[in-house]
Amino acid sequence: MITEITAVVEPGVAPAEPDCAWIRRERHRPHVTLELLHLEYLRQHPNGLRYTAFCNRYRAWLARRGLVMRQVHVAGEKMFVDYAGRKPTLVDPATGAVTEVELFVAVLGASSYTYAEAKRSQRGPEDERARRSGMRGHARACPRMPAHARA
């Protein structure tokens, strides 16, 4: 339900600044939009910023934060593995045939050392064995991996 809020802007009076930390916390809740948060802001500050200025202030605040998610990885402790979301294609240079493939990627956490392998499918015992074999060779650079996993 959207309600219209009217305000009288007094000359020389600066509108109240939105609480950007509150906006960010609220946006993590389901179905909460900037528009809804702007309406709540206007209920508390009838002479507040209009929607565009409200959004611009919030986005500028986000940009200044320089959002990062720092994670400390001990060398050789973790390897992250997954298939890429978008499927690449391989082109046979002799025939020009295009084949869609799955891209398997493994990355060591501390060094970002990367292993990637294109496979025809994610399924099938031969594909699984080949993937594990290639990854094991890659994992030899992973000193903390148990010996039975590297063999």
ZIPEPE-V479798 format. One record per pair of residues at least 6 apart in sequence whose C-alpha atoms are under 8 Angstrom apart, sorted by sequence separation. I is the first residue (numbers start at 1). GAP is how many residues later the second one is. D is the distance in Angstrom with one decimal. If there is no record, write none. Layout:
i->I gap->GAP d->D
i->I gap->GAP d->D
This chain:
i->26 gap->6 d->6.8
i->27 gap->6 d->6.4
i->42 gap->6 d->5.9
i->91 gap->6 d->5.6
i->92 gap->6 d->6.6
i->107 gap->6 d->5.6
i->108 gap->6 d->6.6
i->121 gap->6 d->6.9
i->122 gap->6 d->7.4
i->139 gap->6 d->7.5
i->27 gap->7 d->7.5
i->41 gap->7 d->7.5
i->42 gap->7 d->7.8
i->91 gap->7 d->4.6
i->107 gap->7 d->4.5
i->120 gap->7 d->7.9
i->90 gap->8 d->5.7
i->91 gap->8 d->6.4
i->106 gap->8 d->5.8
i->107 gap->8 d->6.3
i->119 gap->8 d->7.0
i->89 gap->9 d->6.3
i->90 gap->9 d->5.2
i->105 gap->9 d->7.1
i->106 gap->9 d->5.1
i->89 gap->10 d->5.4
i->90 gap->10 d->6.4
i->105 gap->10 d->5.7
i->106 gap->10 d->6.4
i->140 gap->10 d->6.3
i->23 gap->11 d->7.9
i->26 gap->11 d->7.9
i->89 gap->11 d->4.3
i->90 gap->11 d->7.1
i->105 gap->11 d->4.4
i->139 gap->11 d->6.4
i->88 gap->12 d->6.0
i->89 gap->12 d->5.7
i->104 gap->12 d->5.5
i->105 gap->12 d->6.6
i->38 gap->13 d->6.4
i->87 gap->13 d->6.4
i->88 gap->13 d->5.8
i->103 gap->13 d->6.8
i->104 gap->13 d->5.2
i->136 gap->13 d->7.4
i->137 gap->13 d->7.5
i->23 gap->14 d->6.9
i->87 gap->14 d->5.8
i->88 gap->14 d->6.9
i->103 gap->14 d->5.8
i->104 gap->14 d->6.2
i->117 gap->14 d->7.6
i->136 gap->14 d->5.3
i->87 gap->15 d->5.5
i->88 gap->15 d->7.1
i->103 gap->15 d->4.5
i->104 gap->15 d->7.3
i->136 gap->15 d->7.2
i->35 gap->16 d->7.4
i->38 gap->16 d->7.0
i->87 gap->16 d->6.7
i->102 gap->16 d->5.6
i->103 gap->16 d->6.3
i->101 gap->17 d->6.0
i->102 gap->17 d->5.1
i->84 gap->18 d->7.2
i->101 gap->18 d->5.5
i->102 gap->18 d->5.9
i->83 gap->19 d->6.8
i->84 gap->19 d->5.4
i->101 gap->19 d->4.7
i->102 gap->19 d->5.8
i->83 gap->20 d->5.5
i->84 gap->20 d->6.3
i->100 gap->20 d->7.2
i->101 gap->20 d->6.6
i->102 gap->20 d->6.6
i->115 gap->20 d->7.3
i->34 gap->21 d->7.2
i->83 gap->21 d->4.4
i->84 gap->21 d->7.0
i->82 gap->22 d->6.0
i->83 gap->22 d->5.9
i->18 gap->23 d->7.1
i->81 gap->23 d->7.5
i->82 gap->23 d->5.6
i->115 gap->23 d->6.7
i->81 gap->24 d->5.7
i->82 gap->24 d->6.6
i->81 gap->25 d->4.3
i->80 gap->26 d->5.5
i->81 gap->26 d->6.5
i->79 gap->27 d->6.5
i->80 gap->27 d->5.2
i->104 gap->27 d->7.9
i->79 gap->28 d->5.5
i->80 gap->28 d->6.4
i->16 gap->29 d->6.7
i->79 gap->29 d->4.4
i->80 gap->29 d->6.9
i->106 gap->29 d->7.4
i->15 gap->30 d->7.9
i->78 gap->30 d->6.0
i->79 gap->30 d->5.8
i->16 gap->31 d->7.7
i->17 gap->31 d->7.6
i->78 gap->31 d->5.5
i->15 gap->32 d->6.0
i->16 gap->32 d->5.5
i->17 gap->32 d->7.7
i->76 gap->32 d->7.0
i->77 gap->32 d->7.5
i->78 gap->32 d->7.8
i->15 gap->33 d->4.6
i->16 gap->33 d->7.2
i->76 gap->33 d->7.6
i->5 gap->34 d->7.8
i->15 gap->34 d->5.9
i->75 gap->34 d->7.2
i->76 gap->34 d->7.1
i->108 gap->34 d->7.7
i->23 gap->35 d->7.9
i->74 gap->35 d->7.6
i->75 gap->35 d->5.0
i->18 gap->36 d->7.0
i->73 gap->36 d->5.6
i->74 gap->36 d->5.9
i->75 gap->36 d->7.0
i->5 gap->37 d->7.2
i->10 gap->37 d->7.8
i->73 gap->37 d->4.8
i->5 gap->38 d->7.7
i->8 gap->38 d->7.8
i->9 gap->38 d->5.6
i->20 gap->38 d->5.8
i->72 gap->38 d->7.5
i->7 gap->39 d->5.4
i->8 gap->39 d->6.2
i->18 gap->39 d->7.8
i->6 gap->40 d->7.3
i->7 gap->40 d->5.3
i->18 gap->40 d->7.7
i->5 gap->41 d->7.5
i->20 gap->41 d->6.9
i->76 gap->65 d->7.5
i->77 gap->65 d->7.3
i->76 gap->66 d->4.5
i->77 gap->66 d->7.9
i->75 gap->67 d->7.8
i->76 gap->67 d->5.4
i->77 gap->67 d->5.6
i->76 gap->68 d->5.2
i->77 gap->68 d->7.0
i->76 gap->69 d->7.0
